Amino acid sequence: MGTSDTQTVDISVDQSEKNIGKNDPCEAARQVTAMVLGNAKAGS
């Protein structure tokens, strides 16, 4: 994920076995990314 012209963030998400086939892994990754970037912006 690009955060600026000079910085990136690498985020890796694994689903638990109970969520495989039930929840969209891409949507889970988008939600985690939004939380991480929201927290990063709040802390700067």
C-alpha positions in Angstrom: 0.0 0.0 0.0 1.5 3.3 -1.0 1.2 5.9 1.7 3.1 8.7 0.0 5.6 9.3 -2.9 8.4 7.9 -0.7 6.7 5.4 1.8 4.9 2.1 1.6 3.3 -0.2 4.1 3.2 -4.0 3.6 0.2 -5.6 5.2 -0.4 -9.4 5.4 -3.7 -10.9 6.5 -4.4 -14.6 7.2 -8.0 -15.8 7.8 -8.7 -18.3 10.5 -9.9 -21.7 9.4 -13.5 -21.0 10.5 -13.7 -18.1 8.1 -12.2 -19.8 5.0 -14.9 -20.1 2.4 -17.3 -18.0 4.5 -15.8 -14.5 4.4 -14.2 -12.7 1.5 -10.4 -12.5 2.2 -10.0 -9.4 0.0 -12.6 -7.5 2.0 -11.0 -8.6 5.3 -7.6 -7.3 4.0 -9.2 -4.0 2.9 -10.7 -3.5 6.4 -7.4 -4.2 8.1 -5.6 -1.9 5.8 -8.1 0.9 6.5 -7.7 0.4 10.2 -3.8 0.5 10.0 -3.8 3.6 7.8 -6.3 5.3 10.0 -4.2 4.6 13.1 -1.0 5.7 11.3 -2.6 9.0 10.2 -3.9 9.6 13.7 -0.5 9.1 15.2 1.4 11.5 12.9 
